[in-house]
Amino acid sequence: MNTKCYFCDSELEVVLHTYRMSTREEPVCEECYMKTVNRRKATEAGP
């Protein structure tokens, strides 16, 4: 059974990135990881 991305459920061959959900770290794909990073940078920069 392959690991699936936490956000989009795509199958991951290798887990390169994780997303911290409270006390757990969930595997995420490259695309979803970049979306979360960009979203975090945008909220830190402000309007």
Secondary structure, 3 states (H helix, E strand, C coil): CCEECCCCCCEECCCCEEEEECCEEEEECHHHHHHHHHHHHHHHHCC
